[in-house]
Amino acid sequence: QVQLVESGGGLVQPGGSLRLSCAASGGIFSSYIMGWYRQPPGKQREWVASIVEDGSANYADSVKGRFTISRDNAKNMVYLQMNSLKPEDTAVYYCAACSKLVCRDRIEWSYWGQGTQVTVSS
């Protein structure tokens, strides 16, 4: 019964930065791969980044070098630091948790937050 709550979304100018936070409750946080997905307007939800318990992370090519995912297992928190934001980063961002050893497909992610809107516009 994991619950995920995102925060930190908002309006930011191109080139700006924003940090998203995800608070998790329930379950054993460290046992989950944590990730961020996003859904741009009119498009399908897409994977952004994921992080395992020890902090090893992977990123979508579209955000590599600009976004950093991190987690604080003691606080049951996961973060997404977004730098050099572009208009195409505009989307609803979702925090997600996966109980599998490998979380490749969207269907494998068991828990989702409600989403937080990120708008990159001048």
N, C-alpha and C positions, 0 to 999 in steps of 0.2 A: 504494500500500500504506500508506494512512494508518491510524494507530492512535490512538484517543482513549481517554483514561482520566479519568474523573470522580473527584472527591473533595470532601469537605466536607459531605456530608449528615449528618443526624442528627435528634435530637429537639429541638424548640424550642417554647417557649410562644407562644400567640397574642400578636401584637404585637411579637414578637421579630424578630431578624435572623439571617441566615445567609449565608455566601458560599460558593458552589460554584466549584470550579476544574476546568478541563479541560486536560489536557496532551496536545498533539498531537505525533506523530512521523511521519516519512515525508512524502513529497510536498513541495510548496511551500506552506507555511502561508498566506502572504499572498494566494495565488491563490484561496483558498476563502472562500466565505461561511460563517461559523460561526453556529451557533444552539443553542438549548436547546429541547427538547421535554419534556413531562412526561406521565405516565400515572397518573392517579388510580386507586385500586382500583375495579375493575369498570367502568372506562371506557376509551375509546379514547385512544391517544396523541394529544396535542394540542400544537400549536406555542405556544411561549412568547415567544421573542425571537430576533432574528437581527442580525448585525452584519457589515458589509462591511469591506474592508481599511482604508479610511480612517477607520473608527470610526463611520460613520453606522449608526444602529440603528433597529429597528422592534420593537414590542411588541404582544402580544395585549391586547385591551381589559381583560381580567381582571387583568392585572398592571401596566398602565400607571400610572406615578406611584409605584409601589412597588418595582419591580425595575429593575435597571440591568445591562445587558450591556456588557462591555468586552473588549478584546483587547490583548495585548502581542505584536506580531508578532516582535519580536526574541527573545522567549522561547517562542514557539509555545504561547501560553497564551490561553485565553478564560475569562472569569469571569462569574458571575451573582450580583450582590449583591441579596439579597432582604430587604426591610424590611417592617415592618408585616404580618407574616405572619398568615395566616388559616387556620383548620382546612381550608378548601377548597383550600388550596395543598398539602395532603398528597398526595404522589405520588412515583413514581420519576422522577427527573430524568435526562434523557439529553442529552449533548453530541452534536452532529451537525455534519457538514461537507458542503457542497454545492459542486460545481464549476461549476454553471451561473451565468449572469449574473443570473437571477431564480429564486429557489427558493420556489415557491408551494406545491407539494404535497409530501406526505411522501415519495412515491416518488422525488422528485428529489434527496433527500438521500442521498448515496452512502455515507457512513461514519457509524457510530454507536459511542458508547461503551457500556460495560456497564451504566450506570445507577447512580445513587446515591439512596438512600432519604431523603426529607425527610418528617418527620412533625411536624405542628403540632398540639399538643394540650396541654391543661392537666392 
